[in-house]
Each structure stands twice: as structure tokens, then as C-alpha cells.
Amino acid sequence: MIEHHDPLLKYREQHKHRLNYMPWLYWKLKPKHLQWASAWQQDYQAYLQDMEDIEIGEDCFISPLAHIFAEPGRKIKIGDRCFIAADCVLHGPLTLGNEVAINHHCTLDGGRAGIHIADQARLAAYTHAYAFNHGMKIQAPIYDQAVTSKGIYIGRDVWIGADVGIVDGVKIADYAVIAMNSMVTRSIEPYSIVAGNPAKVIGDRRDKK
């Protein structure tokens, strides 16, 4: 009996690990790697769609190390050529446009009203967006108070830096940039560059050369 040895097999687990945390590399794979990687993704995405109320577009990468929850009434819809990296926690309702990047350790919770992320938005590592809030009256513990949800909107070609927080009710308009470690507590105008806690306008993308 002749054994067929795959010389690439010993590297495959590390290659998968790299893709889990750097998924943009998926679209740069050589044909010899793309063959197994695309089969791996097809199998996982089919499993995910069977388990959750989720719709996945064409040519996406979703790390099996991400935590994705979309029970009935909390659907997740993912457009074409999106990626979701490892250790993200996504809870619908959530809609991603096309070519959206969700880097590792992001947490997105749609509450009741949902989170919408438009085409080509990029969310750096450790972005946190929560589309709900608790009441804070002193007469009752926080956990006993009513939860409200207004929703969050992140526009086209928005860049969210690492460790950014976004609170419920915020709209970040198209082409805005949010600097690392910012806390977004109010809506942001198109093309704005904002930074700080709370985030304030520090520039305009149209001024950049």
C-alpha cells in the first residue's frame, strides 16, 4: 500500500491559525493553499448557517474561533468579501455590507434595534459596540431596570481604530475615522476625524493629501 504524504500538511494548522487572526491574507493565498482553505471555509460557513439565523455572502472569511450568535429574531446578514477574525463576539441583529473587515476581539451586540455596518468599513481589534443600554435610576439595581435599544449605524469606508467604544444610538457617517482608544458617545458627521473620551472632532479626511 502506497501512502500519500502531503508535504504541506504539517504547516496547515499554523497557516489556519495565522488566517484566523490575519484574515486579509485569505485573498492572497497561493493556489496550493487556497484549495484547502476555501474548502475549510465552505464547510465551516455551511455549519454556521445550519446552526444560526445567519446569511453569508460570496467569498467571505469567517474564523471558526469567532463567537457568532444569531437566534431567531436576531439575524446576522453578511455581505460579499467580508472577514471576521478570531475571538470576536457577534450577537445579532447585525448587518454587514460588502467588504467589511471585523478584526480580532471585536464585540458587537445589536440589542433589539440592531447594528448596521455599511460597505468597506474597517473595525480594528477590540472595537466594542453595544446597541442597548440599561436604566440607571437609584431605586432599583441596574440589572432590574428596563433595557432600551436605539441601534448603531457605521457608514461606508469608516475606519474604527483599535480599542474604540461605541454606545447605543450613535450614527458614524460615511468616510469618518475614529482614533484608537476613543469613546464615541454622539453621532459623527461625514469625513470627520475624531479622537478622545468622549470623542471630539480633530480633523477632516478631505484635508488629507
C-alpha positions as CSV (number, residue, x, y, z in Angstrom):
1,M,0.0,0.0,0.0
2,I,1.4,3.4,-1.0
3,E,1.0,6.2,1.5
4,H,0.3,9.6,0.0
5,H,2.2,12.2,2.1
6,D,1.1,15.9,1.8
7,P,4.3,17.9,2.4
8,L,2.2,21.0,3.3
9,L,0.2,19.2,6.0
10,K,2.5,19.9,8.9
11,Y,2.2,23.7,8.2
12,R,-1.6,23.7,7.7
13,E,-2.6,24.1,11.4
14,Q,-0.3,27.1,11.8
15,H,-1.5,28.5,8.5
16,K,-5.1,28.3,9.7
17,H,-4.1,29.9,13.0
18,R,-2.5,32.8,11.0
19,L,-5.6,33.2,8.9
20,N,-7.8,33.3,12.0
21,Y,-6.0,36.4,13.3
22,M,-5.0,37.9,9.9
23,P,-7.8,37.0,7.6
24,W,-6.9,39.6,4.9
25,L,-4.3,37.0,3.9
26,Y,-7.0,34.7,2.7
27,W,-7.3,36.6,-0.5
28,K,-3.6,36.5,-1.1
29,L,-3.2,32.7,-0.8
30,K,-1.3,30.8,-3.5
31,P,-3.5,28.3,-5.4
32,K,-1.9,25.3,-3.4
33,H,-3.2,26.8,-0.2
34,L,-6.4,28.3,-1.4
35,Q,-7.6,24.9,-2.4
36,W,-7.7,23.6,1.2
37,A,-8.6,27.0,2.7
38,S,-11.6,27.5,0.6
39,A,-12.9,24.0,1.4
40,W,-12.3,24.7,5.1
41,Q,-14.3,27.9,4.8
42,Q,-17.1,26.4,2.8
43,D,-17.5,23.6,5.4
44,Y,-17.5,26.0,8.4
45,Q,-19.8,28.5,6.8
46,A,-22.3,25.8,5.9
47,Y,-22.2,24.6,9.5
48,L,-22.7,28.1,10.8
49,Q,-25.7,28.7,8.6
50,D,-27.2,25.5,9.7
51,M,-26.8,26.4,13.4
52,E,-27.7,30.1,13.4
53,D,-30.0,32.5,11.7
54,I,-27.3,33.9,9.5
55,E,-26.9,34.8,5.8
56,I,-23.4,34.8,4.4
57,G,-22.4,36.4,1.1
58,E,-19.9,35.3,-1.5
59,D,-16.1,34.9,-1.0
60,C,-16.1,35.7,2.8
61,F,-13.7,34.5,5.5
62,I,-15.2,33.8,9.0
63,S,-12.8,32.5,11.6
64,P,-14.1,29.3,13.4
65,L,-12.6,30.9,16.5
66,A,-15.1,33.8,16.4
67,H,-18.3,33.5,18.5
68,I,-21.3,34.2,16.4
69,F,-24.9,34.1,17.8
70,A,-28.0,34.8,15.7
71,E,-31.0,33.2,17.2
72,P,-34.5,33.8,15.7
73,G,-35.3,37.5,15.8
74,R,-31.6,38.4,15.9
75,K,-30.5,37.6,12.4
76,I,-26.9,38.3,11.1
77,K,-26.5,39.2,7.5
78,I,-23.0,39.4,6.0
79,G,-22.3,40.8,2.6
80,D,-19.7,39.7,0.0
81,R,-16.0,39.6,0.6
82,C,-16.2,40.3,4.4
83,F,-14.0,38.9,7.0
84,I,-14.5,38.2,10.7
85,A,-11.4,37.4,12.7
86,A,-10.8,35.2,15.7
87,D,-12.2,35.9,19.2
88,C,-14.9,38.3,18.0
89,V,-18.3,38.1,19.7
90,L,-21.1,38.9,17.4
91,H,-24.7,38.9,18.5
92,G,-27.5,40.0,16.1
93,P,-29.4,41.7,14.8
94,L,-26.4,42.7,12.7
95,T,-26.0,43.7,9.1
96,L,-22.6,43.9,7.3
97,G,-22.4,45.4,3.8
98,N,-19.8,44.3,1.3
99,E,-16.0,44.2,2.0
100,V,-16.4,44.9,5.7
101,A,-13.5,44.0,8.0
102,I,-14.0,42.9,11.6
103,N,-10.7,42.3,13.2
104,H,-9.9,40.1,16.2
105,H,-11.5,40.6,19.6
106,C,-14.3,42.9,18.4
107,T,-17.6,42.7,20.3
108,L,-20.8,43.8,18.5
109,D,-24.2,43.3,20.2
110,G,-27.2,44.5,18.2
111,G,-29.6,44.7,21.2
112,R,-33.1,44.9,19.8
113,A,-32.7,47.7,17.2
114,G,-29.5,46.3,15.6
115,I,-26.1,47.4,14.3
116,H,-25.7,48.2,10.6
117,I,-22.2,48.5,9.1
118,A,-22.0,49.8,5.5
119,D,-19.7,48.8,2.7
120,Q,-15.9,48.8,3.2
121,A,-16.0,49.8,6.8
122,R,-12.9,48.6,8.8
123,L,-13.1,47.8,12.5
124,A,-9.8,47.4,14.2
125,A,-9.1,45.0,17.0
126,Y,-11.0,45.3,20.3
127,T,-13.8,47.6,18.9
128,H,-16.8,47.4,21.2
129,A,-20.3,48.4,20.0
130,Y,-23.4,47.8,22.1
131,A,-26.8,48.8,20.7
132,F,-28.6,48.8,24.0
133,N,-28.4,50.5,27.4
134,H,-29.7,49.9,31.0
135,G,-31.7,52.3,33.0
136,M,-29.8,53.9,35.9
137,K,-32.4,55.1,38.4
138,I,-31.2,54.6,42.0
139,Q,-34.5,53.0,43.1
140,A,-33.5,49.6,41.7
141,P,-30.4,47.6,40.8
142,I,-29.0,48.1,37.3
143,Y,-29.9,44.5,36.3
144,D,-33.5,45.0,37.3
145,Q,-34.1,48.1,35.1
146,A,-35.5,48.4,31.7
147,V,-33.2,48.0,28.7
148,T,-33.5,50.4,25.8
149,S,-32.2,50.0,22.2
150,K,-31.9,52.6,19.5
151,G,-29.4,51.0,17.2
152,I,-26.0,51.8,15.8
153,Y,-25.0,52.8,12.3
154,I,-21.5,52.8,10.9
155,G,-21.2,54.3,7.4
156,R,-19.3,53.5,4.2
157,D,-15.5,53.4,4.3
158,V,-15.4,54.3,8.0
159,W,-12.2,53.3,9.9
160,I,-12.6,52.5,13.5
161,G,-9.3,52.3,15.4
162,A,-8.3,49.8,18.0
163,D,-9.9,49.8,21.4
164,V,-12.8,52.1,20.4
165,G,-16.1,52.0,22.2
166,I,-19.4,52.9,20.5
167,V,-22.6,53.5,22.5
168,D,-26.2,52.9,21.6
169,G,-27.9,55.5,19.4
170,V,-24.7,56.6,17.6
171,K,-24.5,57.2,13.8
172,I,-21.0,57.4,12.4
173,A,-21.5,58.8,8.9
174,D,-19.6,57.8,5.7
175,Y,-15.8,58.2,5.5
176,A,-15.3,59.1,9.1
177,V,-12.2,58.0,11.1
178,I,-12.3,57.2,14.8
179,A,-8.9,57.3,16.5
180,M,-7.6,54.5,18.7
181,N,-8.9,54.4,22.3
182,S,-11.8,56.8,21.6
183,M,-15.2,56.6,23.1
184,V,-18.0,57.5,20.7
185,T,-21.0,58.9,22.6
186,R,-22.6,61.0,20.0
187,S,-23.2,60.9,16.2
188,I,-20.3,61.8,13.9
189,E,-20.5,63.8,10.7
190,P,-19.2,62.6,7.3
191,Y,-15.4,62.8,6.7
192,S,-14.7,63.7,10.4
193,I,-11.6,62.5,12.2
194,V,-12.4,62.2,15.9
195,A,-10.5,61.2,19.0
196,G,-10.7,61.1,22.8
197,N,-13.1,60.2,25.5
198,P,-15.7,61.4,24.7
199,A,-14.6,61.6,21.1
200,K,-14.3,65.1,19.5
201,V,-13.6,66.3,16.0
202,I,-9.8,66.8,15.4
203,G,-9.7,66.9,11.6
204,D,-11.3,66.2,8.2
205,R,-10.3,63.5,5.8
206,R,-10.8,65.8,2.9
207,D,-7.8,67.8,4.1
208,K,-5.5,64.8,3.9
209,K,-3.2,64.7,0.9
